[in-house]
């Protein structure tokens, strides 16, 4: 996901650079200051060696994301720039806290009708049983937070015919998985 996002960001910067060309690059100049467009993320423009035309410099954030608001190259701008299980905090990807999920794994071949799956969820430091519950493709039924014990009990409704595989679960900023066999 990170590579796709970096390619997409590079493409957007390239499109921006092409559209900005009409505003200064390739235009006549005497000194570098004549070429500056005050945009950090498209690099430092300069006046050519013979002081005749504005030229585009190298992009400043190769392999990173460019945060124009603070003129910095950063690891992430939002959670979508990070790997699954990580979140973006102050422009850096950091691990979400891990969930421990107790449940009786259902067998996909036996899912001929929707099945209620009871989940007992605890988490590492930062786990909030009252956090927003995301059970992926499953519907959350009857969530109950036990604050003093740090436990969340929730029933997940697994649709009939659900295929085998791992399902990402999150509660607030904490992340875990369950497996359908």
C-alpha positions as CSV (number, residue, x, y, z in Angstrom):
1,X,0.0,0.0,0.0
2,X,2.9,2.4,0.8
3,X,4.4,2.0,-2.6
4,X,1.1,2.7,-4.4
5,X,0.6,5.8,-2.3
6,X,4.2,7.0,-3.0
7,X,3.7,6.5,-6.7
8,X,0.4,8.3,-6.5
9,X,1.9,11.2,-4.6
10,X,4.8,11.4,-7.1
11,X,2.3,11.5,-10.0
12,X,0.3,14.3,-8.3
13,X,3.5,16.3,-7.7
14,X,4.5,15.7,-11.4
15,X,1.1,17.0,-12.5
16,X,1.4,20.0,-10.3
17,X,4.9,20.7,-11.6
18,X,3.6,20.6,-15.2
19,X,0.7,22.9,-14.4
20,X,3.0,25.3,-12.5
21,X,5.3,25.5,-15.4
22,X,3.0,28.1,-16.9
23,X,3.5,30.2,-13.8
24,X,7.3,30.5,-13.9
25,X,9.5,27.6,-14.9
26,X,11.0,28.2,-18.3
27,X,10.3,31.9,-17.9
28,X,13.0,34.5,-18.2
29,X,15.1,35.3,-15.1
30,X,18.1,37.2,-13.8
31,X,18.6,35.6,-10.4
32,X,17.2,32.5,-8.5
33,X,14.7,34.6,-6.6
34,X,12.9,35.4,-9.9
35,X,12.0,31.7,-10.1
36,X,10.9,30.9,-6.5
37,X,7.2,29.9,-6.4
38,X,7.2,29.6,-2.6
39,X,6.0,25.9,-2.8
40,X,8.2,23.6,-0.8
41,X,6.9,20.3,-2.2
42,X,7.9,20.9,-5.8
43,X,11.6,21.6,-5.0
44,X,13.8,24.7,-5.2
45,X,13.7,26.5,-8.6
46,X,16.7,28.3,-9.9
47,X,17.8,30.5,-12.7
48,X,19.9,28.7,-15.3
49,X,23.7,29.1,-15.3
50,X,23.5,31.7,-18.1
51,X,20.8,33.6,-16.1
52,X,18.2,33.3,-18.8
53,X,15.5,30.7,-17.9
54,X,13.9,29.3,-14.7
55,X,14.6,25.6,-14.0
56,X,13.0,23.1,-11.8
57,X,15.2,21.6,-9.0
58,X,15.0,18.1,-7.6
59,X,11.9,17.1,-5.6
60,X,12.7,17.3,-1.9
61,X,11.0,14.2,-0.5
62,X,12.0,11.2,-2.5
63,X,10.6,8.1,-0.8
64,X,8.7,10.2,1.7
65,X,5.5,12.3,1.8
66,X,5.7,16.1,1.5
67,X,3.9,18.2,4.1
68,X,3.4,21.6,2.5
69,X,1.9,23.0,5.6
70,X,5.1,22.7,7.5
71,X,7.6,22.5,4.6
72,X,8.9,19.1,5.7
73,X,9.4,15.6,4.3
74,X,7.5,13.1,6.5
75,X,6.8,9.4,6.8
76,X,3.0,9.8,6.7
77,X,0.3,12.4,6.3
78,X,-2.6,10.2,7.6
79,X,-3.2,6.6,8.6
80,X,-3.6,5.4,5.0
81,X,0.1,6.1,4.4
82,X,1.1,3.5,7.0
83,X,1.1,-0.3,7.0
84,X,-1.9,-2.2,8.4
85,X,-1.5,-2.2,12.2
86,X,0.2,1.2,12.2
87,X,-1.3,4.7,12.5
88,X,0.1,8.1,11.7
89,X,1.0,10.2,14.7
90,X,2.7,13.6,14.2
91,X,3.7,12.5,10.6
92,X,5.3,9.2,11.8
93,X,3.9,5.7,11.5
94,X,3.7,4.1,14.9
95,X,2.2,0.7,15.9
96,X,-1.3,0.6,17.0
97,X,-1.7,-1.3,20.3
98,X,-2.3,-5.0,19.9
99,X,-5.6,-6.7,20.7
100,X,-6.0,-10.1,22.2
101,X,-9.2,-11.6,21.0
102,X,-10.7,-14.8,22.6
103,X,-13.3,-16.6,20.4
104,X,-14.2,-20.0,19.1
105,X,-13.2,-19.9,15.4
106,X,-16.0,-20.7,13.0
107,X,-15.6,-23.1,10.1
108,X,-16.4,-21.5,6.8
109,X,-18.0,-24.7,5.4
110,X,-20.5,-24.6,8.3
111,X,-21.6,-21.0,7.6
112,X,-24.8,-21.9,5.8
113,X,-26.7,-19.2,7.7
114,X,-25.4,-16.1,9.6
115,X,-23.6,-17.0,12.8
116,X,-23.2,-15.1,16.0
117,X,-19.6,-15.1,17.2
118,X,-18.8,-14.0,20.7
119,X,-15.6,-12.1,21.1
120,X,-13.8,-11.2,24.3
121,X,-11.3,-8.5,23.6
122,X,-8.4,-7.1,25.7
123,X,-5.5,-4.9,24.6
124,X,-2.1,-3.6,25.3
125,X,-1.4,-0.2,26.7
126,X,-3.7,2.4,25.2
127,X,-6.6,0.0,24.8
128,X,-10.0,1.7,25.5
129,X,-12.9,-0.8,25.7
130,X,-15.2,2.2,24.9
131,X,-13.3,2.9,21.6
132,X,-14.9,2.8,18.2
133,X,-15.4,-0.9,17.2
134,X,-14.6,-1.9,13.6
135,X,-15.2,-5.6,13.0
136,X,-14.5,-5.3,9.2
137,X,-17.3,-7.1,7.3
138,X,-19.0,-8.2,10.5
139,X,-21.9,-6.5,12.2
140,X,-21.2,-5.7,15.9
141,X,-24.1,-6.7,18.2
142,X,-24.4,-6.0,21.9
143,X,-21.0,-4.5,22.7
144,X,-20.4,-4.3,26.4
145,X,-17.3,-2.5,27.9
146,X,-16.0,-3.7,31.3
147,X,-13.9,-0.7,32.1
148,X,-12.4,-1.8,35.4
149,X,-11.3,-5.1,33.9
150,X,-10.2,-3.6,30.6
151,X,-12.4,-6.0,28.6
152,X,-14.8,-5.5,25.7
153,X,-17.4,-8.2,25.0
154,X,-19.1,-8.1,21.7
155,X,-21.0,-10.4,19.4
156,X,-20.0,-10.4,15.8
157,X,-22.6,-11.4,13.2
158,X,-20.7,-13.5,10.5
159,X,-22.6,-13.6,7.2
160,X,-23.5,-17.0,5.7
161,X,-21.0,-18.2,3.2
162,X,-18.2,-16.1,4.5
163,X,-14.9,-17.4,3.1
164,X,-11.9,-18.7,5.2
165,X,-9.2,-16.2,6.1
166,X,-8.1,-13.5,8.5
167,X,-10.3,-10.6,9.4
168,X,-8.9,-7.3,10.8
169,X,-10.5,-6.0,14.0
170,X,-9.9,-2.7,15.6
171,X,-11.1,-1.0,18.8
172,X,-10.1,2.6,18.9
173,X,-6.4,2.7,18.1
174,X,-5.8,-1.0,18.8
175,X,-5.6,-3.7,16.2
176,X,-6.0,-7.5,16.0
177,X,-7.2,-10.3,13.8
178,X,-9.5,-13.3,13.9
179,X,-9.4,-16.2,11.6
180,X,-12.3,-18.0,9.9
181,X,-11.2,-21.6,9.1
